Amino acid sequence: MLSLQKASTILGAFSADQPEWGVRALAAHLDVPRATAHAYLAGLTEAGFLRRTPHGKYRLSWHISEMGAQLTAALPWFQDARALITRLALEVKSVAFLCLLEGEDVVAAIRERHPDADIDLPLDIYLPATATASGKLLYAFNDITPSTFEACTQSSITTLDEWKTEVARVRRLGYAYSIEEWIPGQCTLGVPYHHGDQVVASIGVQMSAQRYLREERQIRERVLHIVQEAELG
């Protein structure tokens, strides 16, 4: 049976730059056997999330668009946030993202990549809360204590004491960062996105650790300015 995590990884591989996949190409992209990729694609097609083209490749189905329309209609701030992600990617020349909470799950709802970004677009949809900037920020502002800690790298938080210290820092600073805690060689910066008086999402940028550590202050000030300007506008 196709797990939700596998399904989200496969669906996340489809984008404006890569709107369709063949079995061979997807298998190579995901580093799985062709038979496995075929089974994934067939299962998602049968479920109505993908459609097969006349050339034997796969595209997202219109069912996905309908679901997206229902989601954005339920979230009145979503379209403005989407435009903000595009602006961040363009002006910071990085991967830009918007993350939400689904219960205690951190979900990457939008990602965009500037052509000159120095990392590839991550495919993960569900993110480790204690190892990512968005997870730290959303948990801190929603007063959630994690039940487990995922050691993604040697820099990941693995104890409750470390977590409490980090949450206190996030609340004091008003933003969160992850320095090679999720993916080796990469850093993320997350800032709160408000709708009314509520933090409804985490918005930020992701890039190589080399660039982030070299330009940390400028990047942070630029991201905070862009998000605050959008919220006031």
Sequence and secondary structure as in RCSB ss.txt:
>XXXX:A:sequence
MLSLQKASTILGAFSADQPEWGVRALAAHLDVPRATAHAYLAGLTEAGFLRRTPHGKYRLSWHISEMGAQLTAAL
PWFQDARALITRLALEVKSVAFLCLLEGEDVVAAIRERHPDADIDLPLDIYLPATATASGKLLYAFNDITPSTFE
ACTQSSITTLDEWKTEVARVRRLGYAYSIEEWIPGQCTLGVPYHHGDQVVASIGVQMSAQRYLREERQIRERVLH
IVQEAELG
>XXXX:A:secstr
   HHHHHHHHHT  SSS EE HHHHHHHHT  HHHHHHHHHHHHHTTSEEE TTS EEE HHHHHHHHHHHHH 
TTHHHHHHHHHHHHHHHTSEEEEEEEETTEEEEEEEEE TT SS     SEE GGGSHHHHHHHHHTT   S   
  STTS  SHHHHHHHHHHHHHHS EEEESSSSTTEEEEEEEEEETTEEEEEEEEEEEHHHHHHHHHHHHHHHHH
HHHHHHH 
